[in-house]
Amino acid sequence: MAKKNIDNFIGQITNGDSAVVLSTIKSNSVDLVVTSPPYDELRDYNNDSVWDFNSFKKIARQLYRVVKDGGVVVWVVGDSVVKGNKSLSSFKQALYFQQIGFNMFDVIIYEKAGTAPPHKNRYFNAFEYMFVLSKGNPKTINLLEDKPNKWANHSTFGNVTRREQDGTLTPKGRKVVKPFGVRTNIWRYNNGKGFSTKDKIAYEHPAIFPEKLAQDHIISWSNEGDIVLDPFCGSGTVAKVASLLNRKWVGIEISSEYCKIANERLGLVCTEQLF
Ligand SMILES: C[S@@+](CC[C@H](N)C(=O)[O-])C[C@H]1O[C@@H](n2cnc3c(N)ncnc32)[C@H](O)[C@@H]1O
């Protein structure tokens, strides 16, 4: 069957299995994917779909195909603990992504301000992985500069000079340290009910991630007008933030109930200001 142009999917949440829906889209169509898959069946997602390594592999291969050269996939994932043993599904998925051709451009830690109570005799689990995968070198990188510099507005040591053609040195004045520098690859967010978004309806989904997380990735790896896909769209967080940042967006979600929540949420936010 002939594949469809991505324009047919823009600005909509398609209700279906991503493995199937993605397989109908033309190759090299998407600039950025920001998404979070089911984690080791940690939650009941209100549908009968099976999520295992095979279903992961099908979707991973489709993502590699539909992403443009230089496009990026941000895969936000955590592990469960089964009989005292961390699943490390995240690692297996990361290695598979590399095997099918993606570069692991970065592994960013999503540090959660709020954590669930730990299992007995365990430390609080306060992080998830955000794998930043690229098809070749990323074509868009807009690094976020929001780490306060300790020496902001102080001069750097020594005079900065320029050597002229006759060999003399001309002072260029002292450089001043900027107030903010590029952040590290540990990103901390307020999460959980009341913190991830102001949209009450979104909390009808059991596993949303913070809007600010989506915002930071969309700004980092795409430009205005680019196409941003979330193949596990849930309550529509990525779609909402992409729209507010003037990106085109495509959502896919297997549960019709979550599609309804996302559509309702998206209907409310057309003019909302981000952070
Ligand atoms: C971790 S949640 C994503 C939540 C989303 N990031 C948000 O902020 O609302 C994963 C979502 O993937 C959906 N899902 C599971 N398997 C799927 C599949 N094969 N195709 C499409 N969606 C699927 C689940 O119904 C669930 O809503």
The ligand as an SDF file (V2000), in Angstrom:
LIG
                    3D

 27 29  0  0  0  0  0  0  0  0999 V2000
    3.7690    6.8420   29.5070 C   0  0  0  0  0  0  0  0  0  0  0  0
    2.2510    7.0890   28.6690 S   0  0  0  0  0  0  0  0  0  0  0  0
    2.5570    8.6210   27.8050 C   0  0  0  0  0  0  0  0  0  0  0  0
    2.0760    9.8250   28.5520 C   0  0  0  0  0  0  0  0  0  0  0  0
    2.3330   11.1620   27.8370 C   0  0  0  0  0  0  0  0  0  0  0  0
    3.7540   11.4440   27.7460 N   0  0  0  0  0  0  0  0  0  0  0  0
    1.6560   12.3030   28.5880 C   0  0  0  0  0  0  0  0  0  0  0  0
    2.3340   13.2330   29.0770 O   0  0  0  0  0  0  0  0  0  0  0  0
    0.4200   12.2560   28.7050 O   0  0  0  0  0  0  0  0  0  0  0  0
    2.2620    5.8840   27.3910 C   0  0  0  0  0  0  0  0  0  0  0  0
    1.0320    5.9070   26.4910 C   0  0  0  0  0  0  0  0  0  0  0  0
    1.2500    5.0000   25.4010 O   0  0  0  0  0  0  0  0  0  0  0  0
    0.0060    4.4150   25.0380 C   0  0  0  0  0  0  0  0  0  0  0  0
    0.3250    3.1940   24.2510 N   0  0  0  0  0  0  0  0  0  0  0  0
    0.7180    1.9860   24.7020 C   0  0  0  0  0  0  0  0  0  0  0  0
    0.9930    1.1530   23.6780 N   0  0  0  0  0  0  0  0  0  0  0  0
    0.7840    1.8770   22.5380 C   0  0  0  0  0  0  0  0  0  0  0  0
    0.9070    1.5900   21.1520 C   0  0  0  0  0  0  0  0  0  0  0  0
    1.3170    0.3910   20.7290 N   0  0  0  0  0  0  0  0  0  0  0  0
    0.6110    2.5590   20.2520 N   0  0  0  0  0  0  0  0  0  0  0  0
    0.1760    3.7840   20.6690 C   0  0  0  0  0  0  0  0  0  0  0  0
    0.0370    4.1270   21.9730 N   0  0  0  0  0  0  0  0  0  0  0  0
    0.3350    3.1850   22.8920 C   0  0  0  0  0  0  0  0  0  0  0  0
   -0.6860    4.1540   26.3890 C   0  0  0  0  0  0  0  0  0  0  0  0
   -2.0930    4.0180   26.2370 O   0  0  0  0  0  0  0  0  0  0  0  0
   -0.2620    5.4160   27.1610 C   0  0  0  0  0  0  0  0  0  0  0  0
   -1.2570    6.4330   27.0450 O   0  0  0  0  0  0  0  0  0  0  0  0
  1  2  1  0
  2  3  1  0
  2 10  1  0
  3  4  1  0
  4  5  1  0
  5  6  1  0
  5  7  1  0
  7  8  2  0
  7  9  1  0
 10 11  1  0
 11 12  1  0
 11 26  1  0
 12 13  1  0
 13 14  1  0
 13 24  1  0
 14 15  1  0
 14 23  1  0
 15 16  2  0
 16 17  1  0
 17 18  1  0
 17 23  2  0
 18 19  1  0
 18 20  2  0
 20 21  1  0
 21 22  2  0
 22 23  1  0
 24 25  1  0
 24 26  1  0
 26 27  1  0
M  CHG  2   2   1   9  -1
M  END
$$$$
